[in-house]
Amino acid sequence: MGAGFLASGDAAWAMETTSLKPETFATLVQVARDIYPHDKVGDEYYVVAVKGYDTADAAPGIEAGIAALNATAQGKGNASYLDTA
């Protein structure tokens, strides 16, 4: 898989991915925020926290986990985990 580029909608952070799909990485950032919510901590800090998962060794498991998470969200009527309220 080639590198991908991901930027937040509000341009608060941008990230180049090397092994994960950009949408997978964005979901991983949101999962981290949902598990450890801090209103005064910006997304860019969550990006730094999960960047270590963007490796060739970790990518297959992360991609499978995010696909399962998205499937569960779709089963509840959402387009993906990122589209859940």
Stockholm file with secondary structure:
# STOCKHOLM 1.0

chainA/1-85         MGAGFLASGDAAWAMETTSLKPETFATLVQVARDIYPHDKVGDEYYVVAVKGYDTADAAPGIEAGIAALNATAQGKGNASYLDTA
#=GR chainA/1-85 SS CCCEEEECTTSSCEEEESSSCHHHHHHHHHHHHHHSCCTTSCHHHHHHHHGGGCSTTTHHHHHHHHHHHHHHHHHTTCSSGGGCC
#=GC SS_cons        CCCEEEECTTSSCEEEESSSCHHHHHHHHHHHHHHSCCTTSCHHHHHHHHGGGCSTTTHHHHHHHHHHHHHHHHHTTCSSGGGCC
//
